Amino acid sequence: MDTDIKLHETDTFPLPHADLESLGIRKSQIDRLVALIERHIAEGRYPGCQIALARHGKLGLFKSFGNAMTEPAPRAAADDTLWLLYSNTKVVTAVALWALAERGLFSFSDRIADHVPEFKKNAKGNITVLQTITHQAGFPNAVVGPDAWADHKRLREVVCDFPLEWSPGSKVHYHGLTAHWTLGVLIEAVTGRDFRDVIRETVTEPLGLSRELYVGLPEEAFGRAADMHEPKSVGGGFQPSADANSAAWRKGGAPGGAGYGTARAMAALYQMMLQGGELNGTRLISPRMLQYAIRNHTGDRIDEFMGMPMHRGLGPHLRGTTENVRGLGAIASPRAFGHGGVGTSYCWGDPDSGVSFAYITNNRIPDPWHSKRLDQVANLVHSAIL
């Protein structure tokens, strides 16, 4: 079952609806995209999906497919379903950091230890905020256990105890969760507030997305959350993921991987970036801060975890001109930028066309199929842009 866009008189979503043709989007290519997703679901690749496409401040496509849950009984995905964003969360956290830096609370050239003095333990004293957010900090394999997800005094202790694995700045190596747990601690150090509250008050509420984008999912919203799934170890098919669907994970709001949202909320967040830091009359970030943040800070250096250059910005990464790059589509503009969620999703914006797009599914599928389908999905959208 799928649902088309439904915007009611009471809907205060910050992007007004417009038809695809009026936005200069070739509908035949979007029809191919819809058919591809429907085929994936029919083949049992993932239970459900949601996509959204926006351009020039208007929402041209918002569509839900399949099931949000499979057990104990199937529940159809709906427009208000909230999807686990995995590492798309990193961009939401990054936007909060851009805003805090712009207010003068810290600089990206600062050392983390300038604001969290205990972080200097284990030879980490010279690691900068920029090195941390661009995955050059040197502690990609550290672990933050469930005991620290809600206990932020404990979180600060764990982060400060991270062991250093290599010299900061000497490598680009994706820090799956550790960099952004560190940045969460930084947010709390410079504001004196829970990082989840800061992200809500700094990003989602001002943009009118507070019911559709969460870092730290409140219990009252659990009923709208899609279950995450994972492939069965034997026999094919998929099953709900106990860890990813736990109340502790949802509420903990890991700033690098536990956000929840709708596809249209992510498309709107990227529209804010494409429109110079403003959405629906609300300015969140200055154009100069955006130019600094969405810049290739790592050149064509190989990300040793990804096995390819990732052209890291301060949150999103960029397409660049290398042969390929994960998730953004081979034919994307070199200036296109975005981020993905492990095995599930990708969201991006294209400054050359003004298009933002979000594709979110609820089964964590490994490579090579995952990366291949991301390229197909993104390229169908890029080729629809006139």
N, C-alpha and C positions, 0 to 999 in steps of 0.2 A: 504493500500500500504506500502511496506517496501523496503528499499534499503540496499544492501550489501556494504561492504567497497569499496571505490573508491579512490585510491591514484594515482594522476597524476604526471607527470614529474615536474610540477610546485609546487607540494605539498611539503612544507618544514616541515611537522609535525615531531617532534623529535623522534617518534617511528617508525622504519621501520616495514613493514607488514611481517608476517610469517603465514603459515597455522597452524591450531590448532594441528594437529597430530605431527608436528615437534616440537611443544612446550610442548608435553606431556599432551595434553588435550583430554579427551575422548569425541569425537564428538557426540556420541549417547546421552550423558547427556545434551550437549548444544542444540541438536535438541529438547529434551524434554523441555528445558527452552524456546526456541523460540516458541514451540507449546503452552506452558502455557501463554506466553504474548499475542500471537495471540488470544487465547481463551478469555483472559481478555478483549481485545478490542472488540471482537465479542459480548461479554456479556454486553458491555457498561460500564465497570468498569472505564476506562479512555480513552480519545481520542487518545493519542499518547504516545510513549515511545522511549527511546534510550538506548542501552547497549553497553558496551565496555569491553574487557578482554585483558590484557597484561601479559606477563611473560618474565623475564630476558631481559628487555629492548626492547621487540618486541610486536607489536600489532597483536593479533590473531583473534580478533572479534570486529567488529564495525557495528552496525545494527540499523536502524531506522524503526519505526512501526507507522502506523496509521496517525493521523492528528495533526499538530501543532496548528491549529486553527479550530474552528467550526462555528464561526459567523464573518461577515455576510455570508460567504461561507467557506466551508471546504478548508484547505490548508494542503497538505501532509507534514509530517515531512521529513526532508532531512538531509544529513550528516552535513550541515553547520547550522542547526537549533540550536539556543541557548535556553537552558532550565533554568527556575528558579530553583536555587539550594537550596533555603531555607537554612536550617542550615548546609548543606554541606559547606556553605560559611565560617563557623567558622574555618574550617581547612585551607582554603586559607589564612585567616587573621592570623591564628596561625603561618603558615610558615613564613610570613613576620616578625612576632614578634620574632621567633627563629633567623632569620637572623640579626635583629637589636640588639638582646641581644648578639649575637656572636661578633658583632662589638663593643661591650662595651658601648652601649647607655643606657642600663639599665640592671638590674638583676631581675630574677623572684622572688627573695627573697626581692626585694625592696618593699616599700610601694607605692601605687599609689600616695599618697600625697607627696612623695619625689620629684615627677616630676610635679604634678598638685596640688600645695599647697591648693587651695580652696576645694579640694576634702575632706579635713578633716572635713568639715561641717557635722552636724548630726551624730557625733561620728564615722565617717568613717576613721579617721586618721591612724589607724593601719592596714587597709586592704592591703594585699600584692597583687602583680601581680599574684602570683601563686594561691592564694585563689580565685581571680577573674576568672581566666581562667579555674579553676577546679570546678566552680559552688559552691563555699563555701563562697562567699562574704557577703551574707546577704541582698540582695535587689532584689530578683527575680521578684517582681511585679511592679517595677517602670515603668514609661511610658515616652518614647521620642516621642513627637508629630510631625506631618508633618512639623511644623514650624521650626524644628531644623534639618531636614534631610539635607538640603542644606546650612543652615546658621550655620557654625561650631563655630562661637563665641557663638551663642545661644545654640548649642549642649553642649559646655563645661559648660555653666551655668546650663543647665538642669541636666547633669550628676552629677555635684557637689552638686546639690540640692536633689539628691536621698535620700529618708528616709531609715534609717536602720531598717530592720524588725526583725532581730535576730543577735545574737553575731557571728561575722565572725569566720569561722572555726568550729563552733559547729554543722553544718549540711552540708550535700550534697543535694542541691536542684537546679535542672536545672534552669538556668537563660536564658530564651528564647532569648531575645535580649539585656537585660540590661548590662550583663557582657561585651559584645563585643562592644556596644556603648562606654562603659568606656575604653576599650582597644583601640578603635579608637581615643579617646581623648588622651590617653597615646602616641600613635604613633605620633600624631601631636605635642605633647609637647616635645618629645625627638628629633624630626626631623625638626620641624618648617614647615612641609609640610602637605598638604591635605592627609589624610590617603589613599584615593583612588589612588592618584598618587604614593604614597609610595608602595602600594601593587603591582601596575602595574610595577613600575621600579625595585622593589626588587624581585618579584616572576615571574609574567607572562611573561614579556619581556625577562629576561635572559633564561627562560626555553623554549622559542619559542612558547608560548601559548597565545600571546597577542591578537590574533584574535579569540580565542576559550574559553577564560576564563576572566571574567570581574567582578570586584567589583566596581559598578558604571557604568551602561551601557550607552554608548554615543548614542545620538539620531540617528546617522547614522547607528547604528546596530539594531535599533528597528525592522526593517523589517525582521530580521532573528529570532526574539524572538518568542518562542511558548507562546501562551496564557495559563495562569493558569486557571483551572476550579475548581468548588466546587459542591458538591451534591445539587440538588434542594431541597428546604424545603418540598415540597409536590410533589407527582406524580412520583418520581423516576427520574433517569437521572442526568445530570450535566449541568452547565451553566458557562460562563466565570465569573471570579472573578474581579469585578470592582476595588477593592483595590489593588490586587496583580498585575494587568495589567496597573496600572496608570503610567504615565510618571514620576511623582514625586518619586514613589517607585523604578522604574527602574534606574533612574539617581542617586537617593540618595545613593544607595549602602550600605544599612545597613550592617555593617561588621559581623553581626551574622545571616543574613538571606536573603539578597537581591542580592547575586551573580548570574551571569548567565554563563552558559558554555555548552560545549558538553560533552558527556559521555567519549569520548576518551581523552579529556583534563584532566578530573578527573582521569582516569586510568593512564595517564602519570604523573600527580602530585604524585600519590601514588607510581608509579615506581621509581620516584626520591627518595622517602623515603626508599623504599626497597633496593635501590642500594647505600645506605650509604650517601645520600645527593647529588648525582650527576646524571645528565640525559644528555645523548647524548654528553658527553664531557664537560658539564658545571657543575661545582660544586657550589651548592647553600648553603649547610649547611654541617658542619663537622659531622663525625660519632658520636663523643662524644655528640654533642648537640642533635642529634636525639635520642641517647640512653637515655638522660635525659628527653626529651620531650615526647617520646613514652614509658612511664613508668607508671605503675599503682600508682598514687599519692593518691588515696582515698581508697585503699584496697577493702574489701568486704562490706563497709558501704552502706546502702541503700540510693539511690537517692530518696528523698521523693516525687519528682514529677513523676519519672518513676516507682516507686514502686518496684525497684529491684536494686541490685548493678550494677553500670555502669563502674567501674574501670577506672576512669577519668585520662587521660594523659593531656598534655598541648595542647589541641586541639582535637585530636582523643581520643576515648576510646578503651579499650581492651576487648577481649572476656573473658579472665580469665577462672576459673574453676568452677564458680557457675553454678547452674542448667541451667540457661538460661540467655541471655542478649539480649537487643533489637538490631535487625537488622543484626548482623554479621553472624547469622546462628548457630543453636544448635551444629552442628558437626564441627564448625570451630576450627582451632588450638587455644589453649589458648593465643598465642602471636598475633593472628590476631587483626587488629585495623582498625577503621574507624569512620564514622559519617553518620547521615541521615539528610533528609529534611522532615519536618513535613507532614505526610500523603501522601508522594509522592515517596521517593527515599532513596537509600543508596549507599555509595561508601566505598570500603575497600581495604586493602592490607594484605597479609599473608607472614610474613618473612620466614616461614618454607618451602614454595613452590616457592616464588618469584612472585606469582600471584597477580595482582590488578584487581579490577572489579568495574564497575559503572552501576547502574540501576536508570534511571530517568524517571518519568512520569509527566503528567500535569493535574492531578485531585487530589485534597487534600481529601483523604478518611480517615474517622475516624477508630479507633480501634473498635472491635477486628480484622476486616478483614485486615486492613493495616499491622499489625504486623505479622499476619499469613502468608500473601503473601510474606513479606520480608524474613521470615524464609524459605519458600519454594524456593524462588529464590536463596538465598545464598547457601542453602544446595545442590541444583542442580549443582551449580558451584563448590563448595568444593568437591563434589563426582565425578566431572569430572577430577580432578587433579590427575595425576599419578606420 
